[in-house]
Amino acid sequence: MALDLAGDLAVFFSTEDFGEAIRYNGVGGISAIWNRPSGLLEANGTSFVVATNIFLLPITQVAKPVNGDTITVVRTGEQFTIDGEPRLNDDGTIWTCEVS
């Protein structure tokens, strides 16, 4: 069976599956993956839980995200700003954007 990367990505980013409807710089109709990893930070003998927000954006929907652009989650109304330079994955299909 042949791999159907475009079809697989469409399912992965679907808001009925793992995707989250977003507005990118105010433009809607975009689906992204909202990843909220957390970890433990040790400092001066004390541990802190640190949570971050990362958005995965398909290049077919956002051609070139840049530092300072905004992402708003439609479901919650939360707004984020892209921090730093977005990174494109190895096969050139998905942007990884760290946000605050």
Helices and strands as residue ranges (DSSP letters): H 5-13, E 20-24, E 27-35, E 38-43, E 46-51, E 53-58, E 70-73, E 79-81, E 87-88, E 94-99
